[in-house]
Amino acid sequence: MLGIRIAAAIFATVSGFLMMVTPGQAEAAQGTVMWGGQGVIYGVLQDGRLQWTQHKGWQTGTFDWADAPRGGRNVGTEWNLCARIIPGGEGILYCIRHDGRMHWLRHNGWQTGTFDWTPSDGSQREVGTGWQMYRHVFSGGHGVFYGVHADGRMQWYRHDGWLTGTMDWTAGDGGRNVGTGWNVYSQIFSGGNGVIYGIKPDGTMQWYRHNGWQNGTREWTAGDGGLNVGTGWNMYDHVFPGANGVVYGIKPNGDLQWYRHDGWSSGTRAWTAGNGGRNVGTEWNVFL
C-alpha cells in the first residue's frame, strides 16, 4: 500500500538552481522536499506523511500560498520507506527503496491536493532495480534520469514508460556514460532542458547544459568544469528547483528562500533576488 499511502529551495549571494541529491547530511534530505510543478511542493515528515502545498507566488517570489492547512494537506503515508523520492513531472513520483528497487506512482490530484493516486488500489509498480549503486540520482524531465557513482561517473537513462508506469527503458541495463568528475559536488540537480547545476562543499554553484539530454549522447555546453553562477549555497540544508530558473533553499532555522536564475538557459550570472533570496516561508525544517 505504499503507493497510495506513500504516495524546497536554494541559495545565497547569487547562485544556482533546481533539484537535488547529495551525500552525507544533505543526502538524508534528498527527496524530503520536492517540486511538483505549477508551484506545487511536496514535503515528507519524519513519520512518513506526505504533505502537499502550493506556492502561488512561485514565479515572482511573493508570499502567496494555496489555502491549505498549516503544514499542507496530507496526501499519503509511509513515504519514509523510500530512501529517495524523485519527482518526474505531471504528478509522477518515483520511490527508490534502500535495496535499490524503483517504484512508480502518479498523484492524479497533484494540481489540487486531493487524495487520488494511480495505482488506485495502493499498490506500486516496480520499474527498475539496482539504483542503490548511485551516490546521486535526479530527473532531467520527460523520463530522463541521471545517476552519479561515488567515483564521479555520470550515467544517463530514459524511462520511456514514465507516463504510464510501464517498465520500458532506453539504456536501462546500466545507463550510458555521459560524464566524469561529478564527485566534486555535494549536491546536483536539473534545471530542465538539459541544464544541470552542481554545488560544491564550499558553496560554489556551477552551471552545465547537457545538449544530449534527450538521447544520451555525450554533448555538453560548459562541460569542462561548468560556469560559475553563484556562491554561498552551502548556507542551506536543502536546495531544490522550481521551474524557469526558480530555485528554493531551506535554512537550518526552517526559513524557505526563493531565487530566480534569469540566466538559467544560457549560464549567465543574472539573478532576481540573487543577493540572499526572498523569504517565502518558515518552519520548513520539519521536513529535513
N, C-alpha and C positions, 0 to 999 in steps of 0.2 A: 504493500500500500504506500510505498514511499512516494509514488508518483503524485497522487492527489494529496497525500499527507506530507510529502516533501515539499512537495511542489511541483559616498560615492565620492572622493574627488581629488583635487590636486594642487598644488604648488606655492611658491614663494615669490621671489622677485621677478618673474617673467620667465616662465618655463613651460613645459611641455604638454602632454595630453592623452588621453584615452585609456585603456584598461589593463591590466593588472597581472600579476604573478611574480612572486619573489621568494627568496629563500629566507630561512631564519624567522624572525618575528613577523616580517611582512608577509611571508608565505602563509602563516597561520590565518592571515586576514584575507587571503585570496578567495574571492567568491562570497564573502560575507556581506559586501555591499556592492551592488552592480546596477548598471544602466539597462533599462528595459525598452527604451525608445520613447519618443514623444514626451519626454520629461518624467517618465515612469522610473522609479528607483526601487529596487528590492533590497531588503536587509534581512539577514538571518541572525536571530537571537541565539544566545548560548544554549537555550533549551530546545533549539531546533525549529521554532516557529518562523515561518516565512512571512515577512511583513511587506505590504505594498503601499506606496505613496506616490504622488505625482507633483513634480516641481513645475508649476505652470509658468514660472518666470525663467525657465532654463535657457532661453535664447538671449535674454538681456541681463540676467543676473539679479532680477528683482526678488524680493522676499514674498513670493506668491505661491501658495501651495493648495492642492486639492482639499476639499472638505472631507477629511478623513480623521478618525480618532487619533488622539495623541500617540505617536509611535507607529501609525499606519494601520492598515486593515490586514487582519490575519487571513492569508490565503493558502496556508499549508503548514504541516508539522513534520518533524523528523528529518529536516534538511541538514541537521548536524551529522547525519550518517554519511554525508558526502565529504570527501577530502578536499574537493574543489567543485565549484559551481561556475559554469561558463555560459554566459548569455549568448544566444545565437541569432537574436533578432526575431521579430514577428511573434513574440511571446514564447519562443523556444528557449528552454534551459537544458543544459547538459550537466548531469551529476557524475563526477568521476569518483568512484569508490576507492578506498585505501588499497585494495588489491588490484587496481588499475582498470576495472571494468567501467565502461562509459555507458550511461543510460540517458535516453532522450525523453523529454516531456514537453508538452506545449500548454501554456497557460492561455486558454481561449479568452479569459477575462482580463487580459493584461492591460487593456486600454481603460477599463472602468474599475478594476479592483474586485470583480466578482469571483466567486469560488467555482470556477469552471475550467476543467482540465481535459486534455487528451493524453493518454487513455482515460476514459471516463470511469473505469472501474477501479482506478487507483493503482493499477499495475504499472510496470515500467517496461520500456523497450530497450533491450541491450543492443547497442550499435557498435561496440568496439571493446577491445581488451588491450592490456599492456601499457596503458597511459601512465602508470606509476613510474616509468623509467625517466620521465622528464622532470627537470627542476622547475621549468616554467611551461605553462600551457595557456594559450589565448586564442580567441577567434578573430579572424580577419574579415568576417562577414560573408554572407552567401555560401555558407558551408565550409569556408576555408578555415583551417586550423594550423597553428604553429606550435611545435614542441621544441624546447631548448634543453639539450643534455647538459649535465654538470661540466663537461669539458668545453662547452660553448658552441657546439654544433647545433644549427637550427634546421629542423625538418618541417616540410610542408605537406599538408594533406587537404583533401576536399571531400566533405561528406555530401555526396550527390543526393542522398536521401534526407537532407536536413529539414525539408518542409513537411515530410510525412512520417519520419522516423524509421524508414527502411534502412537496412544495413548495406547500403550501396556507397562505395568509396572510390575515389581516384587516388592512387598511391597509398592504398590502405595497408600495404604489407611492410610498413616501416618508414614510409614517407620519402620525399625527395629532399636531398640536402641542398639548401639554398643559402647557407652562410656559415661562418665560423666566428669565434671570438665573442660571442654574446654572453659569456660568463662574466664579463666585466660589469654587468648591470645587476642591480639588486631588484629592479622592477622593469618589466617590459609589457607594453600594451599597444593595441592597434588604434589608430585614428580614423580608420576607414579608407577605402580606395587604395590600399597598399601602403598607407602611411603607418610607420611604426615608431614608437618612442621608447627610449631606454633611459633609465635613471640610475646614475652611478651612486655608490655609497656616500660620496661627498656632496650629493645633491645636484650635480650637473645633469641637465636633461639634454639628450641628443635626439635628432630627427633623422629618419631614413624614409625612403619610399621604395617599396618592392614593386617594381614595374611588372614583374611576372607573377603577381599575387593571384591572378585568376587561373593560371595554368601550371604554376610551379616551376617556371623557368628561373634561372639564376641571373636575373637582370635587375639592377638597382640604380637608384639615384642617391648619391652621397653614401655609397656602400662601403667606402674605405674608412669608416670611423664616424660617420654621421656629421650633421651640422649642429653646432651648439645653439640651442634656442632658449636656455634658461639655467638658472642656478637656484639653490636654496630649497629644492624639493624634498630634501631629507628632513624637513621640519614636520612632515606629515606621516602619520602612522599608516595611512592607506590612501592611494590615489586610484581614480577610475575615470573613464571617459563618459562624455555625453555624446553629442553629435555636432558636426560642422565646427569643430575646433573647441567645443566646450569641454572643460576639464574641472573635476572636483577634487578637493583634498580634505581629509579629516585629520584635525589636530589631536594631540593626546588628550586635550580637555573636552573633546567632543564637538568643537566648532566645525561646521561644514562650510568650506570656502569655494567660491565659483571663479573661474577664469575662462577667457575665450582666446584661443590662439588663432588670431586672424590670418597668420601665415601658415596655417596647418597644411594647405595643399602644396605649398612651394618650399617650405622650410625657412622662410624669412622669420626674423625675430620681431614680429609685430603682434602685440597683445592688447586686449581690452581687460582692464583690471589686473594688469601684469605686475603691479607694484604691491603685491601682498594679497590680492584677491578681494572678493566681496563676501561678507558673511551672510549666508542664506539659511543657516540652521544651527541648532545646538543639540547636545546630548547624543550625537551620532556614535559616540564611543561605546554605546550599549551593544553595538553590532560587532565590535572588534574584540 
